[in-house]
């Protein structure tokens, strides 16, 4: 079976969209071996809808949280991540509140 590869490098400062959670984007802050250290910039559409209207259920606002994601997930598969831009590093200041 042939593995689908991404044509974009996973580098600190790049922005990626989660294909399995539409609307969720992550900013790569560092690479640690075979994992990317990522900060969630936007919630998925489903999570954000519930965060905006708590009467719909319980959902945790994930914006600003840090995750380790295996580098193999940064490729265009149904549960992978899609490349958005390589120049989103400036967005990390918006999360930390230091402009």
BALOBA-1460 file (C-alpha; in Angstrom, 3 decimals):
// residues 99
<rec num="1" residu="x" x="0.000" y="0.000" z="0.000"/>
<rec num="2" residu="x" x="1.384" y="3.384" z="-0.989"/>
<rec num="3" residu="x" x="1.410" y="6.112" z="1.644"/>
<rec num="4" residu="x" x="0.124" y="9.590" z="0.727"/>
<rec num="5" residu="x" x="2.753" y="12.209" z="1.481"/>
<rec num="6" residu="x" x="2.278" y="15.923" z="2.009"/>
<rec num="7" residu="x" x="4.027" y="18.192" z="-0.460"/>
<rec num="8" residu="x" x="4.431" y="20.840" z="2.266"/>
<rec num="9" residu="x" x="7.029" y="20.787" z="5.022"/>
<rec num="10" residu="x" x="5.776" y="20.778" z="8.595"/>
<rec num="11" residu="x" x="7.701" y="23.717" z="10.027"/>
<rec num="12" residu="x" x="7.323" y="26.020" z="13.028"/>
<rec num="13" residu="x" x="5.076" y="28.916" z="12.082"/>
<rec num="14" residu="x" x="2.985" y="26.958" z="9.574"/>
<rec num="15" residu="x" x="-0.792" y="26.778" z="9.847"/>
<rec num="16" residu="x" x="-2.772" y="23.589" z="9.187"/>
<rec num="17" residu="x" x="-6.502" y="22.764" z="9.018"/>
<rec num="18" residu="x" x="-7.838" y="19.568" z="10.599"/>
<rec num="19" residu="x" x="-9.748" y="17.583" z="7.967"/>
<rec num="20" residu="x" x="-11.587" y="15.439" z="10.535"/>
<rec num="21" residu="x" x="-12.780" y="18.419" z="12.630"/>
<rec num="22" residu="x" x="-13.898" y="21.032" z="10.086"/>
<rec num="23" residu="x" x="-12.997" y="24.555" z="11.158"/>
<rec num="24" residu="x" x="-10.200" y="23.567" z="13.552"/>
<rec num="25" residu="x" x="-6.795" y="25.035" z="12.761"/>
<rec num="26" residu="x" x="-3.467" y="24.476" z="14.478"/>
<rec num="27" residu="x" x="-0.254" y="26.482" z="14.464"/>
<rec num="28" residu="x" x="2.995" y="24.508" z="14.523"/>
<rec num="29" residu="x" x="5.185" y="25.957" z="17.287"/>
<rec num="30" residu="x" x="7.991" y="23.357" z="17.303"/>
<rec num="31" residu="x" x="9.069" y="19.959" z="16.004"/>
<rec num="32" residu="x" x="10.014" y="17.334" z="18.603"/>
<rec num="33" residu="x" x="11.352" y="14.184" z="16.938"/>
<rec num="34" residu="x" x="8.430" y="12.591" z="15.097"/>
<rec num="35" residu="x" x="5.840" y="14.965" z="16.580"/>
<rec num="36" residu="x" x="4.751" y="18.527" z="15.961"/>
<rec num="37" residu="x" x="4.003" y="20.704" z="18.963"/>
<rec num="38" residu="x" x="0.834" y="22.575" z="17.979"/>
<rec num="39" residu="x" x="-1.351" y="25.304" z="19.421"/>
<rec num="40" residu="x" x="-5.037" y="25.247" z="18.529"/>
<rec num="41" residu="x" x="-6.042" y="28.567" z="16.963"/>
<rec num="42" residu="x" x="-9.685" y="27.883" z="16.133"/>
<rec num="43" residu="x" x="-12.211" y="25.360" z="17.390"/>
<rec num="44" residu="x" x="-14.037" y="23.042" z="15.044"/>
<rec num="45" residu="x" x="-17.362" y="24.417" z="13.852"/>
<rec num="46" residu="x" x="-19.273" y="21.944" z="16.059"/>
<rec num="47" residu="x" x="-17.325" y="22.806" z="19.208"/>
<rec num="48" residu="x" x="-17.562" y="26.553" z="18.572"/>
<rec num="49" residu="x" x="-21.340" y="26.327" z="18.065"/>
<rec num="50" residu="x" x="-21.694" y="24.721" z="21.516"/>
<rec num="51" residu="x" x="-19.211" y="27.129" z="23.149"/>
<rec num="52" residu="x" x="-21.302" y="30.020" z="21.790"/>
<rec num="53" residu="x" x="-24.558" y="28.446" z="23.018"/>
<rec num="54" residu="x" x="-23.968" y="26.296" z="26.161"/>
<rec num="55" residu="x" x="-27.616" y="25.179" z="26.213"/>
<rec num="56" residu="x" x="-26.712" y="22.866" z="23.285"/>
<rec num="57" residu="x" x="-24.379" y="20.774" z="25.446"/>
<rec num="58" residu="x" x="-20.953" y="20.692" z="27.043"/>
<rec num="59" residu="x" x="-17.887" y="21.553" z="24.996"/>
<rec num="60" residu="x" x="-14.488" y="22.788" z="26.046"/>
<rec num="61" residu="x" x="-13.049" y="25.800" z="24.253"/>
<rec num="62" residu="x" x="-9.797" y="24.388" z="22.846"/>
<rec num="63" residu="x" x="-8.321" y="27.651" z="21.532"/>
<rec num="64" residu="x" x="-4.838" y="28.201" z="22.953"/>
<rec num="65" residu="x" x="-4.287" y="24.596" z="24.049"/>
<rec num="66" residu="x" x="-1.087" y="22.770" z="23.103"/>
<rec num="67" residu="x" x="-0.962" y="19.285" z="21.583"/>
<rec num="68" residu="x" x="1.622" y="16.826" z="20.240"/>
<rec num="69" residu="x" x="0.552" y="15.479" z="16.869"/>
<rec num="70" residu="x" x="2.445" y="12.783" z="14.962"/>
<rec num="71" residu="x" x="4.034" y="14.151" z="11.782"/>
<rec num="72" residu="x" x="2.367" y="11.403" z="9.711"/>
<rec num="73" residu="x" x="-0.998" y="13.158" z="10.225"/>
<rec num="74" residu="x" x="0.118" y="16.205" z="8.230"/>
<rec num="75" residu="x" x="-1.014" y="14.876" z="4.860"/>
<rec num="76" residu="x" x="-4.276" y="15.180" z="2.920"/>
<rec num="77" residu="x" x="-6.201" y="12.141" z="4.180"/>
<rec num="78" residu="x" x="-9.663" y="12.036" z="5.774"/>
<rec num="79" residu="x" x="-8.182" y="12.195" z="9.302"/>
<rec num="80" residu="x" x="-5.117" y="14.262" z="8.436"/>
<rec num="81" residu="x" x="-4.294" y="17.945" z="8.258"/>
<rec num="82" residu="x" x="-4.359" y="20.197" z="5.205"/>
<rec num="83" residu="x" x="-1.702" y="22.866" z="4.694"/>
<rec num="84" residu="x" x="-2.975" y="26.469" z="4.929"/>
<rec num="85" residu="x" x="0.097" y="28.736" z="5.018"/>
<rec num="86" residu="x" x="3.747" y="28.709" z="6.042"/>
<rec num="87" residu="x" x="3.687" y="32.270" z="7.379"/>
<rec num="88" residu="x" x="1.301" y="32.242" z="10.351"/>
<rec num="89" residu="x" x="3.918" y="32.585" z="13.099"/>
<rec num="90" residu="x" x="2.652" y="36.089" z="13.937"/>
<rec num="91" residu="x" x="-0.644" y="34.575" z="15.128"/>
<rec num="92" residu="x" x="0.973" y="33.107" z="18.263"/>
<rec num="93" residu="x" x="1.171" y="36.649" z="19.714"/>
<rec num="94" residu="x" x="-2.610" y="36.892" z="19.487"/>
<rec num="95" residu="x" x="-2.951" y="33.782" z="21.664"/>
<rec num="96" residu="x" x="-0.525" y="34.892" z="24.337"/>
<rec num="97" residu="x" x="-1.877" y="38.439" z="24.406"/>
<rec num="98" residu="x" x="1.564" y="39.934" z="23.691"/>
<rec num="99" residu="x" x="1.315" y="42.023" z="20.552"/>
